[in-house]
Amino acid sequence: MQGSSPRQYPPVDHDAALPDFHEADFAPNEPDPGSNEPDPGPNEPNPELDDIKVEYHPHSQISSTVHHFSEFTRSRMTEHTVPRNNTPWEPFRTRLDFEIAEIALEAAMTKDQTNRLLDLVHRSASGNDKFTLQNHDEVRSLWDLASQRYTRFQNDTVSVPFDSEVHEFEMHYRPLWDWGLDLLRDKYLAPHFRFVRFIDEPWTADAFWNAQSQLPSDAKPLAYILYADKSKLSSFGTQKGYPIIARIANLPVHIRNNNTALGGGRVVGWLPIIVENQEHAKKKNYVDFKNAVWHTSFYQLLASVAQHSNTGYWFECGDGIKRRLWPVILILSADYEEQCIMALIRGLKGKFPCPVCLVPQDEQSVLATHEFRTRHQSEDVLRTARLKPSEKEKEAHLKAFSLRNVENVFSRVRHVDVHRALSFDRLHTNEEGLWGDHLWKEVKFWISDLGRDAAVKLDKNFDGLPRWPDLTHFSSVIAVDFTDGTVLGDLSKMIVFAAQDIFTSSRCKLGHLLLRCIRHYIEFDIYASLEVHTEHTIAAGRLAVQKFSEIMAEYIAQSQPETLKNWNFPKKHLVSHIFDDIISKGATRNYSTKPNEKMHGSLRKIYLQRTNFKNVASQILHYDEWLLTSTSMRTELDELDEYYKRNTCDPETHEALDLDDTGEPESTTIHAHLGSRQGNHSFSDIMLSHGTDRAFTNFRMKLNGFLNGFLPQHNIPLPDGKCIHLRAEDMITVFHFLRVNYESIVDWRLHRDLLRCNPKFYGLPRYDCVIVKTADKPFFARLVYMFSCLIGNTDFPLALIHPYDVGIASSRRRRDNDMGLWRVLAKPRISSEIISVQSIIRGAALTNDPETDGDYFVIHTVDTDMFLRVKALQDQPST
């Protein structure tokens, strides 16, 4: 039905369609008899059983009425048959418009999803595409049919004995080897596989090299990264899941760590969760039983890999090349609790709580080298223990190495040492662990010790720190309980800048010492997070760990009488293995749990929206199969669209043929590009609006001087060979945004900073800082004004800046170095300068020193590139 614009309708007289309920029981001119029952009139039926009497409020001036039950019910139904509005879909133009918008609203579609839905509707309506789907059942059957292109989930029953009974559990899994071959045969992924030394990707590190050395010369390692952890599916945690997520280490990190694209992380298994039996809880035999269930179930996933780990497997990959593939479990990514299960050690209270080495339980707070665990040692201990004549002797032998009486599933796969595969995890060990659970709580302890004023000042200092992309801005911290690891990581990067004027050596000696510890913690954590490593960065990272441990030992000795804190815990010790893992398995992002933890959210969403909350594992995994299939089909569709798009270009001129919207792609070759144009302004207008700002003193004269020097220096002829003399009525174009593409000194790739020079950015002034390149050495400055100036036929993008390049005394530098800070001092604002935006190296974040007006600290922790740039400045000899 075709609608029209909204319009008014006369009110519907609903009462006309109803029986005359409102007629009074007395004559119009007769007074209301009140509560007295009227005598039945001559035409009024006598009351009967089940009659209904309707009484109205006295203010309505309507008398009560009596109706037979059958007449009353019929009349009420009739009332609802009268439509209130003949076009209730307005202001939507048609009923179909409303109903499609209604579906989008009910499904909580995003802007992109809604636009895609509308585009599909229009395509179907235009006749360009044929739509044939009839109902939900057909959609499900087609997804199931399409899902057969990839390895599907299987469901096996595993049996494990305990307490004279055999207990059975369901294990859902994709055979790991078959899943890996799915990726290898994909032509899109084929060019990205690496089978072959800057240390970044896993195949550039020692473990991959060593694995290949153990294989036949014609074999190529197919290296797996495996993750497992329990996850809450329901809001209150009553329903949990236990996914196993796999990635292929041979793929580059931008594909491998993606959770939506083909080649990224994928759920390959769903471990059984044992309901706690309070009768046996925490008993050694019951804990061993739960570990046995885990390892027995996990073998179902690994069985195909274990088979081929003995002989290898010839396979024609997506690039058409036949390779002899050899499966290797290169990396196990997990938090500490899960690592204990994987390594079958006894955890926190064991004599040797580390899954990697044999550090004694009471020596975890001390940085030292200890004997590494090995697969063969653990197997020998278990074998020897099982030969002991009594349970007591068996238990004593296992306890001496903190091992459990369970066979390790990873021992069934050749060339895999579980203790070497287990990897350092920054999320749980550093961000949520050493920092979030320990160092941050120590900060709060000393802030509390200083009193309310210190807490207020810390919150104020955090709120005063500049905003920066991809970095959390904190308006308050003391009264907030942070649980997100990324947010805690951002908090650690800012704490020294926010607390350095609170934890002074004179005001709080132990707080000051703690801040020095945190300074070195941040340094080794940032070194650990580098995307690419060299021998220099690894050596610097090891030194930072050593410095941290030395100062921590000093802090522990002095603070324990007051804090009573025990620092002998695994996460304090595990940092000693960071750089060994980097040398062995590449950058820490290769084995971070962050990409895997993010997948818990999507699994929880499937549980809430796509299951009936019963036997949820099979339903979740079934839907996950559809998602994998959808991702693959979307990739192929995009390739097809790109192919046809290329064929719509003239082969000679390469111009688009009959394209409605060719668009201009954003260039990454331009180093700096101005944006957010604010129009043209004359110099007289600029001085009228900015005359009180001393940075604009002699603005036009400064620009004349800059252009008359800049153009000849760059072999650009002056107009008519004469010096430039801009007049007050001449115009320049003002901009509020600057995009800078720069080469990172960490990975030598192009990165981008988005910078603002805006008097009202989201209601607040925002003037970002930059590093400026000069013939001598770079300096820091703040953007004041950004504009372009047309000289002849060329537009020159320029910026007015406030330089922060006043020399700093050596004595002050030494004090700042104690906290790892880099101080800059602003020139008087009248000393502003004009530069070409092409001389800007990249953006920077600066925060003022609350104790000294005009002094600023460079926030070198915003990213790894800025960290290394400031370290280079700090390493230069003092002048």
C-alpha positions in Angstrom: 0.0 0.0 0.0 1.4 3.4 -1.0 1.5 6.0 1.8 1.9 9.7 1.7 3.3 12.5 3.9 2.0 12.7 7.5 -1.4 14.4 7.8 -4.1 14.9 10.4 -7.2 12.8 10.6 -10.6 13.6 12.2 -11.1 11.7 15.5 -12.9 8.4 15.1 -16.3 8.3 16.9 -15.7 5.0 18.6 -18.8 5.3 20.7 -21.0 5.3 17.6 -20.1 1.7 16.9 -20.8 0.5 20.4 -24.1 -0.3 22.2 -25.5 2.7 23.9 -23.7 2.1 27.2 -23.6 5.7 28.1 -27.3 6.4 28.1 -28.6 7.3 31.5 -31.0 5.1 33.4 -33.2 8.1 33.9 -34.8 10.8 31.7 -32.6 13.6 30.5 -34.2 16.2 32.7 -34.5 14.0 35.7 -32.1 14.5 38.6 -29.5 11.9 39.3 -31.0 9.5 41.8 -27.5 8.9 43.3 -26.9 5.6 44.9 -30.6 4.6 44.8 -31.3 1.8 42.4 -33.7 3.1 39.6 -36.9 1.2 38.9 -36.7 -0.7 35.7 -38.3 1.2 32.8 -41.1 -0.3 30.7 -38.6 -1.3 28.0 -35.8 -2.3 30.2 -35.3 -6.0 30.8 -35.3 -7.4 34.2 -31.9 -8.2 35.7 -30.7 -11.7 35.1 -28.0 -13.9 36.5 -24.4 -12.9 35.2 -25.6 -9.5 34.1 -22.9 -6.9 34.2 -23.4 -3.5 35.8 -21.1 -0.7 34.6 -20.7 2.2 37.1 -19.0 5.5 36.1 -17.2 8.0 38.3 -19.7 10.7 39.6 -17.7 13.4 37.8 -18.4 11.9 34.5 -22.1 12.6 35.0 -22.9 9.2 33.3 -25.3 6.9 35.0 -24.6 3.3 35.6 -25.9 0.7 33.1 -26.7 -3.0 33.2 -25.9 -5.4 30.3 -26.4 -9.1 29.7 -23.1 -10.9 29.8 -23.2 -12.1 26.2 -24.0 -8.6 24.8 -21.2 -7.0 26.8 -18.5 -9.4 25.7 -19.5 -9.0 22.0 -19.5 -5.3 22.2 -16.0 -5.2 23.8 -14.6 -7.2 21.0 -16.2 -5.0 18.4 -14.5 -2.0 19.9 -11.0 -3.3 19.0 -11.9 -4.0 15.4 -12.0 -0.3 14.6 -8.6 0.9 13.4 -7.3 4.1 15.0 -5.3 5.1 12.0 -5.5 4.0 8.3 -1.7 4.6 7.8 0.0 3.8 11.1 3.4 3.4 9.4 3.8 7.1 9.0 6.1 9.1 8.9 7.7 6.1 7.0 6.5 6.5 3.4 5.3 2.9 3.0 4.4 0.0 5.2 7.3 -2.0 3.7 9.7 0.8 4.7 8.5 0.6 8.3 8.6 -3.2 8.5 12.2 -3.3 7.2 13.2 -0.5 9.6 11.5 -2.4 12.4 13.6 -5.5 11.7 16.7 -3.4 11.8 15.6 -2.0 15.1 14.8 -5.3 16.7 18.1 -6.8 15.6 20.0 -3.8 16.8 21.7 -3.5 13.5 24.6 -1.1 13.1 24.7 1.7 10.6 26.8 -0.4 8.2 24.5 -3.5 8.6 21.4 -1.3 8.0 22.8 0.2 4.9 23.8 -3.2 3.6 20.2 -4.5 4.2 18.7 -1.5 2.4 21.1 -2.0 -0.5 20.1 -5.6 -0.8 16.4 -4.7 -0.8 16.9 -2.1 -3.5 19.0 -4.5 -5.6 16.2 -7.1 -5.4 13.5 -4.5 -6.2 15.4 -3.2 -9.2 15.5 -6.7 -10.7 19.3 -6.8 -10.9 19.5 -9.7 -8.5 17.0 -12.5 -7.9 16.0 -13.2 -4.3 14.8 -16.8 -3.7 15.0 -17.6 0.0 11.7 -18.5 1.5 12.1 -19.1 5.2 14.5 -19.7 8.2 14.7 -23.4 7.7 15.9 -23.0 4.1 18.6 -20.5 5.3 19.8 -23.0 7.9 20.0 -25.8 5.4 22.0 -23.7 2.9 24.5 -22.6 5.5 24.9 -26.3 6.5 25.5 -27.2 2.9 28.0 -24.3 2.4 29.8 -25.3 5.6 31.0 -28.5 4.1 33.8 -26.7 2.3 35.7 -26.7 5.6 36.5 -29.3 8.3 33.5 -29.6 10.5 33.3 -30.3 14.2 33.1 -33.8 15.5 31.8 -35.0 18.9 33.5 -37.8 20.7 33.1 -39.3 24.2 36.1 -39.6 26.4 36.3 -41.9 29.4 38.4 -41.2 32.5 38.4 -43.4 35.6 38.0 -41.9 39.1 37.0 -43.3 42.4 36.3 -46.9 41.1 34.0 -45.5 38.3 34.5 -44.6 34.7 33.3 -41.0 33.9 32.4 -40.0 30.4 32.6 -36.5 28.9 31.8 -35.0 25.5 34.7 -33.4 23.5 33.9 -31.3 20.5 36.7 -30.6 18.1 37.9 -30.1 14.5 40.8 -32.4 13.7 43.7 -29.9 14.0 45.6 -31.3 11.0 42.6 -31.1 8.7 41.9 -27.5 9.8 45.4 -26.5 9.0 45.1 -28.1 5.5 42.0 -26.0 4.9 44.1 -22.9 5.2 47.0 -24.3 3.2 44.8 -25.1 0.2 43.3 -21.6 0.1 44.7 -19.6 -2.8 44.1 -16.3 -1.0 46.3 -17.3 1.9 48.9 -19.2 -0.1 51.2 -16.3 -0.8 51.4 -15.4 2.9 52.7 -18.7 4.2 56.3 -18.8 5.3 58.3 -22.0 5.5 61.8 -20.7 5.6 66.7 -12.4 10.9 65.1 -9.5 12.3 63.2 -11.1 15.2 59.5 -10.5 14.8 57.5 -13.3 13.2 57.7 -16.8 14.6 59.6 -18.1 11.6 62.4 -15.6 12.2 63.1 -16.9 15.7 65.0 -19.8 17.2 62.2 -22.3 18.0 61.1 -22.4 14.4 64.7 -22.7 13.2 65.4 -25.5 15.7 62.2 -27.3 14.8 63.1 -27.3 11.1 66.6 -28.6 12.0 65.1 -31.7 13.6 63.0 -32.5 10.5 64.1 -34.2 7.3 65.7 -31.7 4.8 62.7 -31.7 2.5 60.2 -31.1 5.3 58.5 -27.8 6.0 57.2 -27.1 9.6 53.4 -26.3 9.8 53.5 -24.5 13.1 50.4 -24.3 15.3 49.7 -21.7 18.1 47.1 -23.1 20.6 45.2 -21.3 23.3 42.7 -22.7 25.8 40.8 -21.1 28.7 37.4 -21.2 30.4 35.0 -18.4 29.7 31.8 -17.2 31.3 28.9 -17.3 28.9 26.1 -16.2 31.1 26.0 -12.9 33.0 26.4 -14.6 36.4 28.8 -17.3 35.3 26.5 -20.2 35.8 27.1 -21.3 32.2 30.7 -21.6 31.1 32.5 -22.6 27.9 36.0 -24.0 27.4 37.1 -23.1 23.9 40.4 -24.1 22.2 41.5 -21.5 19.7 44.2 -22.3 17.0 46.3 -20.1 14.8 48.9 -20.9 12.2 52.3 -19.4 13.0 53.4 -19.6 9.3 51.0 -16.7 8.5 52.0 -13.1 9.1 50.7 -11.5 12.3 48.2 -9.1 10.6 46.4 -12.2 9.2 47.1 -14.6 12.1 45.9 -12.3 14.9 42.8 -11.2 13.1 39.7 -12.8 14.6 37.3 -12.2 11.7 39.2 -12.7 8.5 40.1 -16.0 6.9 43.4 -17.3 8.3 42.8 -15.7 11.7 42.1 -17.3 15.0 39.4 -20.1 15.0 37.7 -22.2 17.6 38.9 -25.8 17.0 37.8 -27.5 20.2 35.5 -27.3 23.2 36.8 -29.0 26.3 34.4 -30.5 28.9 34.0 -28.7 32.2 33.8 -30.9 35.2 31.2 -29.8 37.7 32.8 -29.4 41.1 32.2 -32.2 43.6 32.4 -30.7 47.0 33.1 -34.1 48.5 36.4 -34.4 46.6 37.2 -30.7 45.9 40.9 -29.8 46.3 41.8 -33.4 47.0 45.0 -34.4 45.2 43.3 -37.4 43.4 40.4 -35.3 42.3 42.7 -32.6 40.9 44.6 -35.2 39.1 41.4 -36.6 37.7 40.4 -33.2 36.3 43.8 -32.8 34.7 43.5 -36.3 33.2 40.1 -35.3 31.7 41.7 -32.2 30.2 44.6 -34.1 28.6 42.5 -37.0 27.5 40.0 -34.7 25.8 42.7 -32.5 24.2 44.2 -35.6 22.5 41.1 -35.9 20.4 42.1 -32.6 18.8 45.7 -33.5 18.5 45.3 -37.1 17.3 45.6 -36.2 13.6 48.7 -34.0 14.3 50.3 -36.7 16.4 49.9 -39.2 13.5 51.6 -37.0 11.0 54.3 -35.8 13.4 56.0 -39.2 12.8 56.2 -39.1 9.0 55.1 -35.8 7.7 52.5 -35.4 4.9 52.9 -34.4 1.2 50.3 -31.8 0.3 49.7 -29.5 -2.7 49.2 -26.0 -1.3 47.1 -23.2 -2.7 50.0 -21.9 -4.7 50.2 -25.2 -6.6 53.5 -26.4 -4.9 53.7 -29.8 -3.3 55.3 -29.7 0.1 56.2 -32.2 2.7 54.5 -30.7 5.7 55.4 -31.6 9.3 53.2 -30.5 12.2 54.8 -28.7 15.1 53.1 -27.3 18.2 55.3 -24.2 18.3 53.4 -22.0 20.9 51.0 -22.5 23.7 49.3 -19.3 24.7 47.6 -19.2 28.1 47.4 -17.6 31.5 49.3 -19.0 34.4 46.4 -21.2 35.7 46.0 -22.8 32.2 49.8 -23.2 31.8 49.9 -25.2 35.0 47.3 -27.6 33.5 49.2 -27.8 30.2 52.5 -28.5 31.9 50.9 -30.7 34.6 52.6 -28.9 37.5 51.1 -28.2 40.9 50.8 -24.5 40.6 51.2 -21.7 43.2 51.8 -23.9 46.2 54.1 -26.4 44.6 57.8 -26.6 45.4 58.6 -25.3 41.9 55.7 -23.2 40.7 57.1 -22.2 37.3 56.0 -24.2 34.3 59.2 -23.3 32.5 62.0 -23.7 35.0 62.7 -25.1 38.5 62.7 -21.9 40.5 62.1 -22.7 44.2 58.8 -21.4 45.6 60.5 -19.1 48.1 62.9 -17.6 45.5 60.5 -16.2 43.0 61.0 -12.6 43.9 64.7 -12.8 43.1 66.0 -12.5 39.5 68.2 -15.5 38.9 68.8 -18.3 36.4 67.4 -21.7 37.2 67.5 -25.1 35.5 64.9 -25.3 32.7 62.3 -28.0 32.7 62.3 -30.3 29.7 59.8 -32.8 28.3 62.3 -35.7 28.7 62.9 -34.8 32.4 59.1 -34.6 33.1 58.5 -37.9 31.3 61.4 -39.6 33.3 60.0 -38.3 36.6 56.6 -39.7 35.9 58.0 -43.0 34.7 60.1 -43.4 37.7 57.3 -42.4 40.1 55.0 -45.0 38.6 57.6 -47.7 39.4 57.6 -46.9 43.1 56.2 -49.6 45.3 53.8 -47.4 47.3 51.5 -44.5 46.7 53.4 -42.5 49.3 56.7 -42.9 47.6 55.2 -42.2 44.2 53.6 -39.0 45.5 56.9 -37.9 47.2 58.8 -38.3 44.0 56.3 -36.3 41.9 56.0 -33.7 44.6 59.8 -33.1 44.5 59.4 -31.8 41.0 55.9 -30.3 41.4 54.5 -32.7 38.8 51.2 -34.6 38.6 50.5 -38.3 38.1 49.0 -37.7 34.6 50.4 -38.4 31.2 50.9 -35.2 29.2 49.0 -35.1 25.9 51.8 -33.0 24.3 54.3 -35.9 24.8 52.3 -37.8 22.2 53.4 -35.4 19.5 56.9 -35.6 18.2 59.2 -32.6 18.4 57.1 -30.9 21.0 58.4 -29.8 24.4 55.5 -28.4 26.3 57.8 -26.4 28.6 59.4 -24.7 25.6 56.1 -24.1 23.9 54.6 -22.4 26.9 55.0 -18.6 26.3 55.2 -15.4 28.3 51.8 -13.6 28.3 52.0 -9.8 28.8 48.2 -9.5 29.4 48.0 -11.7 32.5 51.6 -11.5 33.7 52.3 -7.8 33.3 49.2 -5.7 32.7 46.7 -7.5 34.8 49.2 -9.3 37.0 52.5 -7.7 38.1 51.1 -4.2 37.4 47.3 -4.5 38.0 47.3 -6.9 41.0 50.5 -5.7 42.7 52.4 -2.5 41.7 49.2 -0.5 41.2 47.9 -1.6 44.6 51.2 -0.5 46.1 50.7 2.9 44.6 47.2 3.1 46.1 48.6 2.0 49.5 51.1 4.9 49.6 48.6 7.4 48.2 46.3 6.4 51.0 49.1 6.8 53.5 49.7 10.3 52.3 46.0 11.2 52.8 43.0 12.6 50.9 44.9 15.6 49.3 47.3 13.2 47.6 44.4 11.2 46.2 42.7 14.3 44.9 46.0 15.5 43.3 46.6 12.2 41.6 43.1 12.3 40.0 43.7 15.9 39.0 47.0 15.1 37.4 45.6 12.2 35.5 42.7 14.3 34.2 45.2 17.0 33.1 47.2 14.6 30.9 46.7 15.2 27.2 44.5 12.9 25.1 46.1 10.6 22.6 44.6 8.2 20.0 44.3 4.6 21.2 45.2 5.6 24.8 42.7 5.7 27.6 42.2 9.1 29.2 41.6 8.9 32.9 39.5 11.6 34.7 39.9 9.7 38.0 41.7 6.6 39.1 41.8 6.1 42.9 38.1 5.2 43.4 37.9 3.1 40.2 38.4 -0.7 40.1 40.0 -1.4 36.7 39.6 -4.9 35.3 40.4 -4.6 31.6 44.0 -5.4 30.9 44.4 -2.9 28.1 43.1 -0.1 30.3 45.4 -1.2 33.1 48.3 -1.1 30.6 47.4 2.5 29.7 47.3 3.3 33.4 50.8 2.0 33.9 52.1 4.1 31.0 50.8 7.3 32.6 51.4 6.8 36.3 55.0 8.2 36.4 53.9 11.5 34.8 50.8 11.8 37.1 52.6 10.8 40.4 56.1 12.2 40.1 55.3 15.4 41.9 53.4 13.4 44.7 55.9 10.7 45.4 58.9 12.9 46.0 61.9 11.6 47.9 61.3 14.2 50.7 57.6 13.6 51.0 57.3 9.9 50.6 60.6 8.0 50.3 59.1 4.6 49.8 56.5 5.9 47.3 59.4 7.5 45.4 61.3 4.3 45.4 58.2 2.4 44.2 57.9 4.9 41.3 61.5 4.2 40.3 60.6 0.5 40.2 57.6 1.2 38.1 59.7 3.3 35.7 61.9 0.2 35.0 58.8 -2.0 34.9 57.3 0.2 32.1 60.6 0.2 30.2 61.0 -3.6 30.1 57.3 -4.0 29.4 57.5 -1.6 26.4 60.7 -3.3 25.2 58.8 -6.6 25.5 55.9 -5.2 23.4 58.1 -4.1 20.4 56.8 -5.5 17.1 60.4 -6.1 15.8 63.5 -6.8 17.8 67.2 -6.5 17.2 70.1 -7.6 19.3 70.2 -4.1 20.7 66.6 -4.0 21.9 66.8 -7.4 23.4 69.9 -6.4 25.3 68.3 -3.2 26.5 65.2 -5.1 27.5 67.2 -7.6 29.6 69.0 -4.7 31.3 65.6 -3.1 32.1 64.5 -6.3 33.7 67.7 -6.5 35.7 67.3 -2.9 36.9 63.7 -3.5 37.8 64.7 -6.5 39.9 67.5 -4.7 41.7 65.4 -1.7 42.7 62.4 -4.0 43.5 64.7 -5.9 45.9 65.5 -2.6 47.6 61.9 -1.6 47.7 60.8 -5.0 49.1 63.3 -4.9 51.9 62.4 -1.4 53.0 58.6 -1.6 52.5 57.7 -5.0 53.9 57.6 -4.0 57.5 54.8 -1.6 56.6 53.0 -3.3 53.8 53.5 -6.9 55.0 53.4 -8.0 51.3 54.8 -11.3 50.1 56.5 -10.9 46.7 57.2 -14.6 46.1 54.6 -15.3 43.4 54.9 -16.6 39.9 54.2 -13.4 38.0 57.1 -11.7 39.7 59.4 -14.5 38.5 57.9 -15.1 35.0 59.3 -11.8 33.7 62.8 -13.4 33.8 61.7 -15.5 30.8 60.4 -12.7 28.5 63.4 -12.1 26.3 64.3 -15.8 26.1 60.8 -16.3 24.6 61.3 -13.4 22.2 64.5 -14.9 20.9 62.8 -18.3 20.7 59.4 -17.4 19.3 59.6 -13.8 18.1 57.7 -10.7 19.3 55.3 -11.2 22.2 52.3 -10.4 20.1 52.8 -13.8 18.5 51.7 -15.5 21.7 49.7 -12.8 23.4 46.4 -14.1 24.8 44.7 -10.7 23.9 43.4 -11.8 20.5 42.1 -15.0 21.9 40.4 -13.4 24.9 38.6 -11.0 22.5 37.0 -14.1 20.9 35.3 -14.9 24.3 33.0 -11.9 23.7 31.8 -13.2 20.3 31.2 -16.7 21.8 29.2 -15.1 24.6 27.1 -13.2 22.1 26.4 -16.5 20.2 25.3 -18.1 23.4 23.0 -15.3 24.3 21.4 -14.7 20.9 21.7 -18.1 19.1 21.1 -20.9 21.6 18.2 -22.2 23.7 20.6 -22.3 26.7 20.6 -26.1 26.7 23.5 -28.3 25.4 25.0 -25.0 24.2 28.4 -26.3 23.0 27.0 -28.0 19.8 24.8 -24.9 19.1 27.7 -22.4 19.5 30.1 -24.5 17.4 27.5 -25.0 14.7 27.0 -21.3 14.4 30.8 -20.8 14.4 31.0 -23.1 11.4 28.6 -20.8 9.6 30.6 -17.8 10.5 33.8 -19.4 9.1 31.9 -20.3 5.9 30.5 -16.8 5.6 33.9 -15.2 6.1 35.4 -17.4 3.3 32.5 -16.6 0.9 32.7 -12.9 1.7 36.5 -12.9 0.9 35.8 -14.6 -2.5 32.9 -12.2 -3.2 35.2 -9.2 -2.5 37.8 -10.7 -4.9 35.1 -11.1 -7.6 33.9 -7.5 -7.1 37.5 -6.3 -7.3 38.1 -8.3 -10.5 35.0 -6.8 -12.2 35.9 -3.4 -11.0 39.3 -3.6 -12.6 37.5 -4.6 -15.9 35.4 -1.5 -15.9 38.5 0.6 -16.7 39.6 1.6 -20.2 42.7 -0.6 -20.9 44.4 2.3 -22.7 43.6 5.4 -20.6 42.9 3.4 -17.4 40.0 5.8 -16.8 36.8 4.5 -15.2 34.0 3.6 -17.5 30.4 4.5 -16.3 31.3 4.4 -12.6 29.0 6.4 -10.4 31.6 6.9 -7.7 35.2 6.3 -8.4 36.4 8.0 -5.2 40.0 9.1 -4.6 41.9 6.7 -2.4 43.8 8.2 0.5 47.4 8.6 -0.3 50.0 7.2 2.0 52.9 8.6 0.0 52.2 12.2 1.1 54.1 12.7 4.4 51.8 15.4 5.8 48.4 16.5 4.7 46.2 19.3 6.1 42.4 18.7 6.6 39.3 20.2 8.1 39.4 23.3 6.0 38.0 26.4 7.8 37.9 28.8 4.8 40.0 31.8 3.7 40.9 34.5 6.2 42.8 37.8 5.6 45.7 38.7 7.8 43.8 41.7 9.2 40.9 39.3 10.2 43.4 36.9 11.8 45.0 39.7 13.9 41.6 40.9 14.9 40.6 37.5 16.3 44.1 36.5 17.6 45.7 39.8 18.4 45.8 39.1 22.2 47.8 35.9 21.6 51.5 36.8 21.7 52.2 33.9 19.4 50.6 35.9 16.6 52.8 39.0 17.2 54.2 40.0 13.8 52.5 37.0 12.2 52.5 38.4 8.7 56.1 39.6 8.9 57.2 36.2 10.2 55.5 34.5 7.2 57.2 36.9 4.8 60.5 36.1 6.3 59.9 32.4 6.3 58.8 32.3 2.6 61.7 34.4 1.4 64.1 32.0 3.0 62.3 28.7 2.5 61.7 29.0 -1.3 65.3 29.7 -2.3 66.5 27.0 0.0 64.3 24.4 -1.8 65.2 25.8 -5.3 61.7 27.3 -5.7 61.9 30.6 -7.6 60.4 33.7 -5.9 57.5 35.2 -7.9 59.0 37.6 -10.5 62.3 37.1 -8.7 61.2 39.6 -6.0 60.9 39.1 -2.3 57.5 38.2 -1.1 55.6 41.0 0.7 52.2 39.8 1.9 49.7 42.5 2.6 47.1 42.8 5.4 44.2 42.1 2.9 45.9 39.0 1.5 44.2 35.6 2.3 45.4 32.3 3.7 43.4 29.1 4.1 43.0 27.8 7.7 42.9 24.2 8.7 42.2 22.3 12.0 43.5 18.9 11.2 46.8 17.3 10.1 47.6 13.8 9.0 51.2 12.8 9.3 52.5 9.5 7.7 55.9 8.6 9.2 58.2 5.6 9.1 58.4 3.9 12.5 61.9 3.2 13.8 60.6 0.0 15.4 59.4 -1.9 12.3 60.2 0.5 9.4 56.6 0.5 8.3 54.4 3.6 7.6 52.4 4.7 10.6 50.0 7.6 10.9 49.3 10.3 13.4 46.1 12.3 13.4 46.8 15.7 14.9 44.5 18.6 15.9 45.0 22.3 16.1 41.4 23.3 17.0 40.1 25.9 19.4 37.0 23.8 20.0 37.5 20.1 19.4 34.5 18.3 21.1 33.9 21.5 23.1 37.5 21.8 24.3 40.6 23.4 22.9 43.0 20.9 21.4 46.5 21.9 20.2 48.7 18.8 19.7 52.4 18.7 19.8 54.9 17.5 17.2 58.6 16.6 16.6 60.1 19.0 14.1 63.1 18.0 11.9 66.0 20.5 11.5 69.4 20.3 10.0 70.9 20.0 13.5 68.6 17.9 15.7 64.9 17.5 16.1 62.9 19.6 18.7 59.5 19.4 20.2 56.8 22.1 19.6 53.1 22.8 20.0 50.9 23.6 17.0 49.3 27.0 17.2 47.9 27.6 13.8 47.8 25.6 10.6 47.2 27.1 7.2 48.1 27.1 3.5 49.5 30.0 1.6 49.2 30.4 -2.2 52.3 31.7 -3.8 52.1 31.9 -7.5 50.3 28.7 -8.5 51.6 26.7 -5.6 49.8 26.1 -2.3 52.3 25.7 0.6 51.0 23.9 3.8 52.4 25.6 6.8 52.1 25.8 10.6 52.7 28.4 13.3 54.3 26.6 16.2 55.4 27.3 19.8 58.9 25.7 20.1 59.9 23.8 23.3 63.7 23.8 22.6 65.2 25.8 25.4 68.3 24.0 26.8 67.9 22.1 30.1 70.6 22.1 32.8 72.6 18.9 33.2 71.8 18.6 36.9 68.0 18.7 36.2 68.5 16.1 33.4 70.1 13.7 35.9 67.2 14.1 38.4 64.7 13.5 35.6 66.6 10.4 34.4 65.9 8.9 37.8 62.3 8.6 36.6 63.1 8.0 33.0 61.6 11.4 32.1 62.6 13.7 29.2 62.0 17.4 30.0 61.5 20.2 27.5 61.3 23.9 28.2 59.1 26.3 26.2 60.4 29.5 24.7 58.4 32.7 25.4 55.2 32.5 23.3 56.2 35.6 21.4 59.1 33.4 19.9 56.7 31.4 17.8 57.9 30.2 14.4 56.5 29.2 11.1 57.5 25.9 9.5 56.4 23.7 6.6 54.3 20.9 7.8 56.5 18.6 5.7 59.2 19.2 8.3 57.1 17.6 11.0 58.4 14.1 11.8 55.4 12.9 13.8 53.0 13.9 16.6 53.9 13.9 20.3 52.2 14.1 23.6 53.5 16.5 26.2 52.3 17.1 29.7 53.2 20.1 31.9 55.3 19.8 35.0 53.0 21.0 37.8 56.0 22.1 39.8 57.6 24.3 37.2 55.7 26.7 34.9 56.8 26.3 31.2 58.4 22.9 31.7 56.9 19.9 30.0 57.6 16.1 30.0 57.5 14.2 26.7 55.1 11.2 27.3 57.4 8.6 25.6 55.1 5.7 26.6 52.4 6.5 24.1 53.8 4.0 21.6 56.9 2.0 20.9 58.2 4.4 18.2 58.1 7.4 20.6 59.7 5.3 23.3 62.7 4.5 21.2 63.0 8.1 19.9 63.1 9.5 23.4 65.6 6.7 24.5 67.9 7.9 21.7 67.7 11.5 23.1 68.4 10.2 26.6 71.4 8.2 25.4 73.0 11.3 23.8 75.8 12.9 25.8 74.8 16.0 27.8 75.7 19.3 26.3 
